[in-house]
Amino acid sequence: MEGLLQLFYEFFKTGLFAVGGGLATLPFLYAMGEKTGWFTGTDVADMIAISESTPGPMGVNMATYVGFASFGIVGAIIGPLALVFPSVIVIVLISQILNKFKESKAVQDVFYGLRPASTGLIIAAGIGVARIALLYEDVFAKTKSMADLFNYKGILLAVGIYILTNNRKVKPHPILVIVIAAAVGIVFKF
């Protein structure tokens, strides 16, 4: 029971302060994994891959994944509920107040500050995922060889997907990109 209460608390806290969506939850997940030992940084990368390739919001999918992996079905229910609960509370409160104050300079200033904060959290999360997916920092720490630092296959795949998705003539659907990446991972044994 204590573990489930901690699960609720950790995801409630994440849901309350992770402004900016699913990627903004990543710094909180890294900290949660270090604090609780429920998962590693590599597990977070796997969660992202699973969350991005399954239906539903990424943060909710990751909360479900952590909850299930740590506490089974009950955890899979508590994790996402705890993550979403603060948003429900905040949205209800804000919707009652915002219409009255939406022209307020203070409210506009708050949103002006929240946008870059969200962007910063998302960038930090992206860099963390890139490090896990594209670098072999643990191998490099042992060998000190620059040749051992880079995941060359992963870098090639990331660059290829970037070029493919930013091509003006061919705009593949994200599902197709996920399927292609999964197939490449299977064939080339990422």
C-alpha angles and dihedrals in degrees: 000000000000090000092052091050089051090048090052092047095048094049094040088055090047092049091049097051107025097095112182108046136270099337090051088062092063098085087050091049092051090051092045092052092050093046099045103026089225092129143356133238088261089054088055090056089051090048090053091051092049094042093050092049098047129069119265138046114322096231092051091048091051092047089051091048094050092044093050096042092049104034110008125233094341090053090047088059099040097047098060094036090055091047094051099038096079090051091053091050094046094045092051092049095043094046089057093050107028098071089057094048106026091113091050116119090221092056091048090049091052091054090045088058096041095056096062091040090056090046091051092050091049092048091049090051092048092052090049092052092045091053091052095043101039106030135059096209094162093055091044091052089058100041102027086212116137088212088065095050100072130070094215095185091050092048092050091049092048092049091046092051091046091053092044095050094044095050110116094209098047117040106175119202113255090242090058090050091051092049091048092049092048091050092048089049091053095045096044096035100234 
